């Protein structure tokens, strides 16, 4: 799996939880930041990153390789991962 998976999520978001569970079920390694658990400058910096990828700043924002997927869209995630 050459595509690195990075997600910006909220700890309370059901779509974010579903996305994590889907990736876990597919044995896909990923990194994530629960933005709502961050504070101060770290949170501000991460939100700037999210806005560059997804101007609406909604969650989850998923980055797979150079592709950005907003929301839990299983078909798009599968395609981006080549599953």
N, C-alpha and C positions, 0 to 999 in steps of 0.2 A: 504494500500500500504506500505509494509515493506521495499521495495527497495528504498534507497536514490538515487536520481538522481543528478549528478554533471556534468557540462559541461564546457569545455574549448573552447571558441569561439572567433571569430573576429567580431567586430562591423560591418564590411563592407562585410562579407561573406554571399552569398546568401544561401548556404547550412546550415549555422548556423541559419539564420533567419527562414528557412523552418523548421528546427528541433524545434526551440522555438515555432513556430506557431503550429506545430503538437502536441507538448506536451501541449500547452495551450488549443488546441481544444479537447484534451483528458482529460482535467482537471488534469494533472499530475503536482505536485509541483516539482520544480527543482531549483538548485542553478547554477549560471554560472559566469564565469569571462571572460569579453571581454579583451583578452590578449593584444590587440593592444592599449587599453586605459590605461593600467598600465604603470608605469614608474620605472626606476632604479632597486633597489634591489627586489621590489615586483614582477616586471615583470620577472627578472632573476630567482627568486625562483619558480614562477608558471611555467615558461618554463622548468625548471628542472623536475618538477612534470609531465608535459606533456610528456617529453622525456622518462621518466620511463614507462609510460603507452603506448606511441605510439612513437617509435624511429624516425619515419619520421616527427614527430611534425607537422602533418597536422590537419586541423580543419573542422568540429567540432570533438573534442575528447570527447566522452560521457562515463561516468562511471555510470552503473546501478548495484547497489549491488557490486558484485565482478567481474562484466563483463565489458569489455571495447569494445566500438563500435566506429569505426572511420568512420566519414562521416554520411550523412543522409541516413540511411538504415532503412526505415520504418518497414519492416517486422521483422528485427532483434530487433529493438527498441520495437515493439509490443510484441514480444516473451519474451524479457527480462523483460518487465513490466507485463507480463501475461494478455495482453489486448485481 
